[in-house]
Amino acid sequence: MTKAKTIDGKAFAEKLRKKITAQTAIMKEKHNVIPGLAVILIGEDPASQVYVRNKGKQTIEAGMNSYEFKMPPTTTQKKLIAKIKQLNKDKTVHGILVQLPLPKSIDERTIINAIAPEKDVDGFHVINVGKLATSQDDGMVPCTPLGCMVLIKDTMGNLTGKHAIVIGRSNIVGKPMAQLLLRENCTVTMAHSRTHDLEAECRRADIVVSAVGVEEIVRGEWIKPGAVVIDVGINRVQLSDGSYKLSGDVCFEEVAKVARAITPVPGGVGPMTIACLLGNTLKAACLQNGVEVPEV
Ligand code: GUN
């Protein structure tokens, strides 16, 4: 049986970041605007610290301004909202991202909706969720599903009439992913923990996007031959020697024997997320300065 193409998200993200870097330089030269991204991190979660460090590094590499605000885990909701309000008014800041998850004492929805919608580069604000659902293109689209979509379109071209399944209904990935696939004229099934016979639902799909966070739940026999499989899962799995490895939602070895193309974990969807965040920051800076948003 032919082996599926491994979709190289790392290489694709590097190409995308090069294009964004070039457009950022043009923005600076022609319009005297340097896109600025502010990231707020509350507490000391090690995984969040790694993400924030990588975001800061890649923002600077793209020629943008990076502002990092680290706040203690005891930070109150009021204090966090005051910081967001200050950044909302700051003309040098075009994008604001509050790293999730937040401490339990802070209400996530209240915080997300405190960010000015035009600076919400995560695309999580209710206004941006509504814009995506009603096909208004001037909104911000969440970075991970946007990255998945770029990879799917690059692999498959026109998606009209394709049957897609999204496994997982989170606000961050599953729901916006389904909206993006609908926008490309796919017939979309949204599956989740209460779905009956997930295997049968999956087997009908030309495109499978899994974002459930369950290690290797998607097996080879679940996949229609020739389907494209996108693995959003990043599961930390302990090995018998006590060390850890990253594992996706998809059993790569099995699925690669059946699918036409598949994203690996790591090196698939992950690198695309930050590239799309930089793309959103550039888009936000353009929209806030009356500049046409470049095609990247
Ligand atoms: N934590 C994990 N993924 C994300 C993301 O895409 N955005 C934010 N703000 N926090 C996250």
Residues whose N, C-alpha, C, O or C-beta is under 5 A from the ligand:
A	BS01	GUN	L97 V98 Q99 L100 P101 D122
